[in-house]
Amino acid sequence: MKEIDGSGFVVFENVKKIYRTGEVEIEALHDVNFQIGQGEFCVIVGASGAGKTTILNILGGMDTLSEGKVLLDGKEISAFGKRQLTAYRRYEVGFVFQFYNLVQNLTALENVELAAQICREPLDAAGEVLEAVGLGERKQNFPAQLSGGEQQRVAIARALAKNPKLLLCDEPTGALDYRTGKAVLGLLQNTCRETGKTVVVITHNSALCAMADRVITVKSGTVVDMRTNENPRNVEDIEW
C-alpha cells in the first residue's frame, strides 16, 4: 500500500471512530489512512460492516471522528464545529444514496432546483443538468412516475446541481437491476471524467474496482489496501 504523504485532495490520517452506548464502546474504525487525488474516481470496497459507510459519513460531515484528522482541499474538516459542518454539507459535498431520497410531491425539475437554491455557486440551469443525465423529457414527472434508474439519475442531477467539490455515493446501484445499475455507474464515471469532480463510490462489489482510478479496500474497520489503476476500464466493459 502506498504511503500517505498528505498531499491528496482528500486525506484521512490515523482516523479512529468509537461509538459509545452507556458503558459499551464499539470501535467502528481504527488507524484509517488514505488519500484521494482531485478529479479521481475512487471506489471504497469492503464487506458489509467493514466500516465503509462510517468513512463516508465522516468525509461527508454527517458524523464526527474520535481521533485523527480528515482534510478536504487543504481544510481540516474534522476540526469543524456544527455550523461549519452544516455549511460544508450544504456547499461542498453532493450525496447520492442507495435509496433516492427525492421529495415525492416535487417534480424531477423541482427536486433539482431545490438543491440549487441552497448553494453558493450552483450550476446555472436545473433543466440542463437533467438533460445531461438523460432526463430532459422527464423534467415534469414526479418521482412516483419514474423508474428506479430514473429516480437515481434525478438524485445524481440534484447532487451535481450544487456544483460540489466532492460527490459521495453510498451503494448507488444497490436498489437497481443489473442493466440500470451499469447505466448509473457509467453516468457517474462520465461525470468524473468530463467535469473533473472527485467522485467516491462505496460498494461491496469488488468488480467495480476495475472502473476506478483509485481503489481503497476496507476490512474490519481499517484500510488494508490502497492502489491506483493506470488504465481504468469503462463500466460497459465490466461484468459482475
C-alpha positions as CSV (number, residue, x, y, z in Angstrom):
1,M,0.0,0.0,0.0
2,K,1.3,3.4,-0.9
3,E,2.4,5.8,1.8
4,I,0.1,8.8,2.7
5,D,2.1,12.0,2.1
6,G,-0.8,14.3,3.0
7,S,-0.9,16.0,-0.4
8,G,-4.2,14.5,-1.6
9,F,-7.4,16.3,-2.2
10,V,-9.0,14.0,0.4
11,V,-6.8,12.9,3.2
12,F,-7.6,10.6,6.2
13,E,-4.8,10.5,8.8
14,N,-5.0,7.9,11.7
15,V,-8.7,8.1,11.9
16,K,-10.5,6.3,14.7
17,K,-14.2,6.2,15.4
18,I,-15.7,4.8,18.6
19,Y,-19.4,4.6,19.2
20,R,-20.5,4.7,22.9
21,T,-23.7,3.4,24.3
22,G,-23.7,3.8,28.1
23,E,-20.5,2.0,29.2
24,V,-20.3,0.0,26.0
25,E,-17.7,1.0,23.3
26,I,-17.8,-0.2,19.8
27,E,-14.7,0.6,17.6
28,A,-16.0,1.2,14.1
29,L,-12.8,2.5,12.6
30,H,-9.1,2.4,13.7
31,D,-5.9,3.5,12.0
32,V,-7.6,4.6,8.8
33,N,-5.1,6.2,6.4
34,F,-5.7,7.0,2.8
35,Q,-5.7,9.9,0.3
36,I,-7.6,10.6,-2.9
37,G,-6.5,12.9,-5.7
38,Q,-8.5,15.7,-7.1
39,G,-10.7,14.6,-10.1
40,E,-10.2,10.9,-9.3
41,F,-13.0,8.3,-9.5
42,C,-12.4,6.3,-6.3
43,V,-14.1,3.1,-5.2
44,I,-14.1,2.2,-1.5
45,V,-14.8,-1.5,-1.3
46,G,-15.4,-3.9,1.5
47,A,-17.9,-6.4,3.0
48,S,-21.0,-5.3,4.9
49,G,-19.9,-4.0,8.3
50,A,-16.3,-3.3,7.3
51,G,-16.6,0.5,8.0
52,K,-17.1,1.9,4.5
53,T,-20.3,3.9,5.4
54,T,-18.7,5.3,8.5
55,I,-15.8,6.6,6.4
56,L,-18.3,8.2,4.0
57,N,-20.3,9.7,6.8
58,I,-17.2,11.3,8.3
59,L,-16.0,12.5,5.0
60,G,-19.4,13.9,4.3
61,G,-19.6,15.8,7.6
62,M,-22.5,13.6,8.8
63,D,-20.5,12.0,11.6
64,T,-17.5,13.0,13.7
65,L,-14.3,11.1,14.4
66,S,-12.9,10.1,17.7
67,E,-9.2,10.5,16.8
68,G,-7.2,11.6,13.8
69,K,-7.6,14.1,11.1
70,V,-9.6,14.5,7.8
71,L,-8.9,17.1,5.2
72,L,-10.6,18.2,2.0
73,D,-8.8,20.5,-0.3
74,G,-6.5,21.5,2.4
75,K,-9.2,22.3,5.0
76,E,-9.3,20.2,8.2
77,I,-13.0,19.3,8.2
78,S,-12.5,17.1,11.3
79,A,-11.9,20.3,13.3
80,F,-15.1,22.0,12.1
81,G,-17.9,22.9,14.6
82,K,-21.6,22.2,14.0
83,R,-22.2,25.4,12.0
84,Q,-19.1,24.8,9.8
85,L,-20.2,21.2,9.2
86,T,-23.7,22.4,8.1
87,A,-22.1,24.8,5.6
88,Y,-19.7,22.1,4.4
89,R,-22.5,19.6,3.7
90,R,-24.6,22.3,2.0
91,Y,-22.0,23.8,-0.2
92,E,-19.1,21.5,-0.8
93,V,-20.5,17.9,-0.9
94,G,-23.0,16.2,-3.1
95,F,-24.7,13.0,-1.8
96,V,-26.1,10.0,-3.8
97,F,-27.6,7.3,-1.7
98,Q,-28.9,3.8,-2.4
99,F,-32.5,5.0,-1.8
100,Y,-33.0,8.1,-3.8
101,N,-34.5,10.4,-1.0
102,L,-36.4,12.5,-3.5
103,V,-39.2,14.9,-2.4
104,Q,-42.2,13.0,-3.6
105,N,-44.5,15.9,-4.1
106,L,-42.0,17.8,-6.3
107,T,-41.3,17.1,-9.9
108,A,-37.8,16.0,-11.1
109,L,-37.0,19.6,-12.1
110,E,-38.2,21.0,-8.8
111,N,-36.1,18.4,-6.8
112,V,-33.0,19.6,-8.7
113,E,-34.0,23.3,-8.4
114,L,-34.4,22.9,-4.6
115,A,-30.9,21.7,-4.2
116,A,-29.5,24.5,-6.4
117,Q,-31.3,27.1,-4.3
118,I,-29.4,26.3,-1.1
119,C,-25.9,26.6,-2.7
120,R,-23.4,29.4,-3.2
121,E,-22.4,28.7,-6.8
122,P,-25.0,26.2,-8.3
123,L,-24.9,25.2,-11.9
124,D,-26.9,27.6,-14.0
125,A,-29.9,25.7,-15.1
126,A,-31.5,22.7,-13.4
127,G,-33.1,21.7,-16.7
128,E,-29.7,21.5,-18.3
129,V,-28.4,19.2,-15.5
130,L,-31.4,16.9,-16.1
131,E,-30.6,16.9,-19.8
132,A,-27.1,15.9,-19.0
133,V,-28.2,12.9,-17.1
134,G,-30.6,11.9,-19.9
135,L,-33.9,13.1,-18.3
136,G,-34.7,16.1,-20.4
137,E,-38.1,14.7,-21.4
138,R,-39.0,13.7,-17.8
139,K,-38.5,17.0,-16.0
140,Q,-42.1,17.5,-15.1
141,N,-42.6,13.9,-13.8
142,F,-43.0,13.2,-10.1
143,P,-40.8,10.5,-8.5
144,A,-43.6,8.0,-8.4
145,Q,-43.9,8.3,-12.2
146,L,-40.2,7.4,-12.7
147,S,-38.4,4.1,-12.7
148,G,-35.8,3.4,-10.1
149,G,-33.0,4.2,-12.5
150,E,-34.6,7.4,-13.5
151,Q,-35.0,8.4,-9.8
152,Q,-31.4,7.7,-9.2
153,R,-30.5,9.9,-12.2
154,V,-32.6,12.7,-10.6
155,A,-30.7,12.2,-7.4
156,I,-27.4,12.5,-9.3
157,A,-28.6,15.6,-11.1
158,R,-29.6,17.1,-7.7
159,A,-26.2,16.4,-6.3
160,L,-24.4,17.9,-9.3
161,A,-26.6,21.0,-9.4
162,K,-25.0,22.0,-6.1
163,N,-21.7,22.2,-8.0
164,P,-19.9,20.4,-5.2
165,K,-16.2,19.8,-4.8
166,L,-16.9,16.2,-3.9
167,L,-19.6,13.7,-4.9
168,L,-20.2,10.8,-2.4
169,C,-22.2,7.8,-3.5
170,D,-23.2,5.1,-1.0
171,E,-24.1,1.9,-2.8
172,P,-25.8,4.0,-5.6
173,T,-26.8,0.9,-7.6
174,G,-27.9,-1.3,-4.7
175,A,-31.6,-0.9,-5.4
176,L,-31.3,-1.2,-9.2
177,D,-31.2,-4.1,-11.6
178,Y,-28.0,-5.0,-13.4
179,R,-28.6,-3.1,-16.6
180,T,-29.9,0.0,-14.9
181,G,-27.1,-0.1,-12.4
182,K,-24.5,-0.2,-15.1
183,A,-26.1,2.9,-16.8
184,V,-26.0,4.8,-13.5
185,L,-22.3,3.9,-12.9
186,G,-21.5,4.9,-16.4
187,L,-23.1,8.3,-15.7
188,L,-21.0,8.7,-12.6
189,Q,-17.8,7.7,-14.4
190,N,-18.5,10.1,-17.2
191,T,-19.3,12.9,-14.8
192,C,-16.0,12.5,-13.2
193,R,-14.1,12.4,-16.5
194,E,-16.0,15.3,-18.1
195,T,-16.3,17.7,-15.1
196,G,-13.1,16.8,-13.2
197,K,-15.1,16.4,-10.0
198,T,-13.8,14.0,-7.4
199,V,-16.3,11.0,-7.1
200,V,-16.2,8.5,-4.3
201,V,-18.3,5.3,-4.6
202,I,-18.9,3.0,-1.6
203,T,-19.6,-0.6,-2.6
204,H,-19.4,-4.2,-1.5
205,N,-19.0,-5.3,-5.2
206,S,-15.3,-5.8,-6.0
207,A,-16.0,-6.0,-9.7
208,L,-16.4,-2.2,-9.7
209,C,-12.8,-1.7,-8.7
210,A,-11.8,-2.1,-12.4
211,M,-13.5,1.2,-13.3
212,A,-11.8,3.2,-10.6
213,D,-8.7,5.5,-10.8
214,R,-8.2,4.6,-7.1
215,V,-9.3,1.6,-5.1
216,I,-9.4,1.6,-1.3
217,T,-10.1,-1.7,0.4
218,V,-11.6,-1.7,3.9
219,K,-11.7,-4.7,6.3
220,S,-12.6,-4.9,10.0
221,G,-12.6,-1.1,10.4
222,T,-9.4,-0.2,8.7
223,V,-7.8,0.2,5.3
224,V,-6.0,-2.9,4.2
225,D,-5.1,-1.8,0.7
226,M,-4.9,1.3,-1.5
227,R,-3.9,1.2,-5.1
228,T,-4.3,3.1,-8.3
229,N,-5.4,1.9,-11.7
230,E,-3.3,3.2,-14.6
231,N,-5.9,2.3,-17.1
232,P,-9.4,2.1,-15.5
233,R,-11.9,0.3,-17.6
234,N,-15.2,1.7,-18.9
235,V,-18.1,0.3,-16.9
236,E,-19.7,-1.1,-20.0
237,D,-16.7,-3.5,-20.3
238,I,-17.1,-4.9,-16.7
239,E,-19.2,-7.9,-15.9
240,W,-20.3,-8.9,-12.4
